[in-house]
Amino acid sequence: MSDPAERPPKRGEAIAGAAFVLVGLALLSGMLAISYGQAPALQTLLFRYGLAAVPLVAVLGQGAILLGLWLLWRVASRR
């Protein structure tokens, strides 16, 4: 059997990596806007979903960024 590290990178992996990074950045940006925004609509969102949802969104965003960067690194290291 061939070593999986020797196979050429697939274009879909790079696209998925970039998508995960962008989704993670969007989640973190949204979390920061809702947490620190002064607009009444943002404060309503914060209290509607609760303060406990903020760290959960932050963890999901950071996880998506790390997963996306790992996928991009894996593709780049096989070239």
C-alpha positions in Angstrom: 0.0 0.0 0.0 1.2 3.5 -0.7 1.8 6.0 2.1 -1.0 8.6 2.3 1.5 11.3 2.8 3.0 10.6 -0.6 -0.3 11.1 -2.6 -0.7 14.5 -4.3 -2.9 17.1 -2.5 -6.5 17.4 -3.6 -7.9 20.7 -4.5 -11.0 20.0 -2.3 -8.8 19.8 0.8 -7.5 23.3 0.2 -11.0 24.7 -0.5 -12.3 23.0 2.7 -9.4 24.4 4.7 -10.0 27.9 3.5 -13.8 27.6 4.1 -13.2 26.4 7.7 -10.9 29.4 8.3 -13.4 31.8 6.9 -16.3 30.3 8.9 -14.2 30.4 12.1 -13.3 34.1 11.5 -17.0 34.9 10.8 -18.0 33.1 14.1 -15.4 35.0 16.1 -16.3 38.3 14.4 -20.0 37.8 15.2 -19.3 36.8 18.7 -17.2 40.0 19.3 -19.9 42.1 17.7 -22.6 40.7 19.8 -20.6 40.8 23.0 -19.2 44.3 22.7 -21.7 46.0 20.4 -23.7 48.9 21.8 -26.6 48.6 19.3 -29.9 47.6 21.0 -30.4 44.8 18.4 -27.0 43.3 19.4 -27.8 43.5 23.1 -31.1 41.8 22.5 -29.3 39.0 20.7 -26.8 38.7 23.6 -29.5 38.3 26.2 -31.8 36.2 24.0 -29.2 33.5 23.5 -27.6 34.0 26.9 -24.2 34.8 28.1 -23.1 31.1 28.0 -23.4 31.0 24.3 -20.6 33.4 23.8 -17.8 31.1 24.9 -19.3 28.2 23.0 -19.3 30.3 19.8 -15.7 31.3 20.5 -14.6 27.7 21.0 -16.4 26.6 17.8 -14.8 29.5 15.8 -11.3 28.8 17.1 -11.8 25.1 16.4 -12.9 25.8 12.9 -9.9 28.1 12.3 -7.4 25.5 13.7 -9.0 22.7 11.6 -8.8 24.9 8.5 -5.2 25.9 9.1 -4.3 22.2 9.6 -5.9 21.3 6.3 -4.1 24.1 4.5 -0.8 23.1 6.1 -1.3 19.5 5.1 -2.0 20.4 1.5 1.0 22.8 1.4 3.4 20.3 3.0 2.6 17.7 0.4 3.5 19.9 -2.6 
